[in-house]
Amino acid sequence: MRVSIGIPSYNEQDSILALLKALEMQHLNGYEIAEVIISDDSSDATPDIVKDFSDRSMLNIVLLHHDERRGAANAWNEIFANTSGKSDVIVLYDADVIPSRDATMLLASSMEDEHVGLSAANPMPAYNSSSTAISYGQRIAARASVFNSSWLRRVRFLGINQYIAMGRAMAVRSSIAKATRIPSSTIAIDLYMQCITLEMGYKVRYRDDAIVWFKPVESIEEFISQVRRAVAGHRELAHLIDRLNIRLPVKSMLIEGLKTAKDDPSGLVMLALAYILYPFYMRPIDSRWSIARSSKGLSLYDIEGYKERYNK
C-alpha cells in the first residue's frame, strides 16, 4: 500500500524538523511512503529548514510554499489535490507532533478493510509532571491540557461520536480526499472529514495503538483559545453531527470525565482553575487563525522509541 503524508504548516521552524526525522524512522512493515507533501504558509525559517532536510533525506518531500496565510482547510485541500494518483491513503500530521514509530503503518493499515474510509490516531501528551522549571500558570495550562486529552481518550472508546477525529493525526482513503473540498472557513477540519467520510457510507475507526505525541500548551490563554476553537468548530458543524447522529450524550461525557478525575484529581483541579480564569482571557479572536506557540518544539529526545536511537 502506498501512503502519502500531508503536513499543513505555518511558522513551524521549532517543530517540523523533528517530525520529518520521525517520518524517516517509521516502521512501515511493507507499506511505502510515496511522498511527503507540505503545504506551507510560513513567514519564518520553516521553508529553508524543509529544503535543507529534503536535500539530504531519502523521503520524497514536496514543499508547496505560499507567502500569505491561507488557513488549515486550504492547506488540506492543496494536499488532497497534489497527492499522487497512485497513493491509496493520505496520512495527515500536524506539523508540531511526533508520531510513534509505527503510527503511519497502523493508521494506513485500517484501510485494508475496504469499508473503512478514515482512521483517527491517539494523541498523547508528552509532559513531564515532575518538572519544576515551569511557572504555576504554565503548570495549570499543561495539566488542564493533559486532563482534557485523557478525558477525550475515554470518550473515543464509547463508539463513533464527534470526538473521534479531534486529534493531531489521521488517515483518510485517497478516493475520499480526492472527492472532497473542505470549505475554507471550516475550523474543525478533522471533524468535517469524519462527517464527510460517514456521509459517503464508509466507516470511521479509532486507533488507540496509533500514538501521536504532542506538547501540551503552557499558557492559560492558549489553552482557553484551544477550548474556544473546539467549541466554535463543533458549533459550526452541528448540522452534520446531528444529521449523522454522532452527538455524544452529555451524560456519557460527564461519566467519563468523572472516571478521568478519579485517576487524575489534580488534573481536574487544574482544569477547574483554567476555567475559572476563562473570563480574563475572553479577548476577541478569530478561532480560525489562533495558534499555540508554547506547544512547539517537541524533541525526538523526549519520545520513547526515538531517544534510545540517539543514546546508542
N, C-alpha and C positions, 0 to 999 in steps of 0.2 A: 504493500500500500504506500502510495506517495503522499507526502504531507507537505503542505505549505505553511510556513509560520508567518503570522501577521502581527506587527507591532505598531500601534499608534504612538507617536512620540511628540512631546512638547517640552523643551528645555530639560532634557534628561541626562545632562553631562555627568551627574554624580551617580547614575544608576545603570545606564544602558550597557556599559562595558561588561559589568558583572552578568547581566542577562545573556549577552552574546557569548561570553565564555561558557556559561552554563549550557547553552544550546549546543556548543561544540562537544560537551561531555555527556550528552544524553545517551542513556541505554535504549537503543531503538529496537532490538530484537527482530531484525528483518525489515522494519519499516525504514523509509527513506525520507530525509528532509530534502525536498527538491529545491526549496528556495526559502529565503527569509526576506519578506517584504516589509520595509519600514516606511510608513507614511509620516513624514516629519514636518512640523511647523516651527521648529526651534529657532530662537534668536541667539542661543548661546553656542558652546563648542560642540554640541551633540553631533552635527553633521561631520565635523572633522574627525571626531573620535570614531564614528562609524566607518568613514572612508579609510582611516588608518588601519582599523581592525580588519576590514574587508580585504585589504591588500595582502594580509598575512594569513587569512583564515581559509579553511577548507570549505566553509559554508558559501553557498551562492547567495550573496546579500545584494538586494536591490534597494537602493535608497531613493525615495521619492520626496525630494525636499521642496518646501514652499516658503516663501518669505513673509507670509501672513498666517495668522492663526485661524483655522477653519473649524475646529471642534472635532471631537472624537467620532461622531456619527459620519462626518465626511471622510475621516481617515479610514474607518472601516469600509465605507463604500469604495474608496480608492483601492484598498487592499483586495476586496472581493473582485473588482474589475480587472486587476492586474495579476492575479494568480494564474498559474499555468493551467490550461485546459486538461492537462494530464493528471493533476492532483486530485486525489479522492476526498481529502479532508483539509480544512483550514483550521489550524490551532492558533488562537488569538491570545497573546500575552500582553498585559500592561507592561510598560517599559521599566517600571521600578520594582518588579518582582523577581524572584529566583525560583524556577520550577525545580522540584526534586528530580533526581537523575532519570527517573522512569516516567515522569509526568506526561511528556509528549506521547510516549508509546501507549500509556494507559488511556489517555483521552482519545487518541486515534483509534485504539482497538475497539472502543464501543461501537464504532461504525461497521465492524464486522457483522453485526446484526443489521440486516437491511432495513429494519423497521425503525432504527434509531437515527435521528437527524441531528441531535445536539447532545453533547456531553459536557457537564459542568464540573470544574475542579473543586478541590477542598482548600480554600485559602486559610493558611495557618500563620499566626503572628510569630515573628522571630523577636522575642522580647526577653531580656534578662531582668527578671523581677528582683534580683538581689543587688542590682546596681545602685550605688549611692551617688552617682555622678550627675544625676538629673535633679532638677528642682521639684518642689511639691506640685506645682502646676503641671509640669511635664508628666509627673507620675500619675496624676489624676487622669489626664488625657489618654496616656498609654494603657493604663489599667482598664479604663472605660472601653477603649477600643478592643482590648483582649476579651473582655466580658461579652461585648456585643458579638464578637467572632464566635465564641463558644456557644452562645445562645442560638445564633443562626445555624451553626452546625447541627445542633439538636433538632432544629426546625426542619432541616433538609431531610432528616431521616423519617419524617412523618409522611412522605409521599410528595407527589408533584404539587408544588404551590408556587406562589410568586417570588419566593426567596431562593429557589434552586440555583438560578444563574446569576444571583447577585454576588459576583465574585471578581477575581482578577485574572481569570483564565478560563477558557472554554474551547471546545472543538465543535465545528459545525460542518455538516456534509457540504461539499463544494457545490453540488447541484442546487442546494437551498440558498447558499450565499450568492451564487450567480443570478438567481431569480429574485433577489431581494435588493431593494434600495431603501435604506433607513432614512426617514425624514431628518433633515439636517438639524432641526431644533430638538430632537429627541435627547433626553437626559439619560434615562436608564436604557442604554443601547443593548446591554446584555439581556435584560428582561424583554425588550422588544423582540430580539432574535428568538428567545424562548417561545414567546407567543406566536410568532410567525411560523416557527417550526411545528408547533402543535396545530395551528390552523391548516397547515399543509398535510396533516394526517400522520406526521411522524411522532415517535416517542422521544421524550427527553430523559436522559439518565444522569444521575448524580454519582460521581466517582469519588468516594471518600478516600480512596487509596491514591488518587492523583493529587498530591500535595503541592501547593504553590505557596512559597514563603513570602511574607510581606513585612515591612517595618511599620509598627503602629505609629500613628501620629503622636507627637509630643507637644502639642499645642491645643489648649482647650478651644480656642477659636476655630482651629482647623477641624477638630472633632465635631463641633457643633455644625460647621459648614458641611461636613460629610453627611451628618444626620439630615440636615435640611435638604441636601441634594437628593438623598434617597427618598425622602418623603415626597418631594416635588416630582421625582421620576415616577413613583408609583401612582401618584395622583394623576399625572399626565396620561398614564396607560390604564386607568381604572376601567375604562370601557372594554379593553381587551381581557383584563383579568377576570371581570365578571362574565363576559361572553364565553370564556373558556372554562369557567367555574374552577379557577385555581386559587381563589382567595382563601388564605388560611384563616380559620375561625379565631377570633380574639382569645377565646378560652384556651385553645391549644397553644397559642403564643405565650399566654401567661403561665400556663403549666410548665412549659419548657423553660421559661425564664426563672421560675421558682426552683426547678431542678438545677439550673446553672448556678443560682445563688447559693444553693446548698453546697456545691463543690467549690465555689469561689465567693464567699461572703464579702471579702474585702473588695473584690471587683465590683460587686453590686453597690457598695458604699461609694466607690469612686464614680460609678455611673450616675448615682443619685446626685453627687456633688456637681458633676458636669452639667446635669440638667437644671440644678438649682441656679447655676451661673448662666444658663441659657439666655435669660433676658438681657444680660450685659453684653452679649455678642450678637444682638439682632441688628447687625448692620445691613443696609440694603446691598445685596449682591445678586448677580445673575448666576443661578445654580449651574447653568450650562458651562460656565467658564471658571468656576472655582477649582483650585487645585491645592493639594497639601505639599508644602515644602519640606516639612520635618519627616516625611515618610521616605525621603530619598536617601540614597547612599548605602543601601544594604549590601554587605560584602559576602563573597563566597566563603570567607574565613568564618563567617557566623553560622554557616549551614552544614548540618551533618551530610556526609556524602561528598562534600567538596573540600572541606578543610583538611580531611585526612590525606587527600591527594597532595595538598600543599605542604603538609607536615612530613611527608616521606623524605 
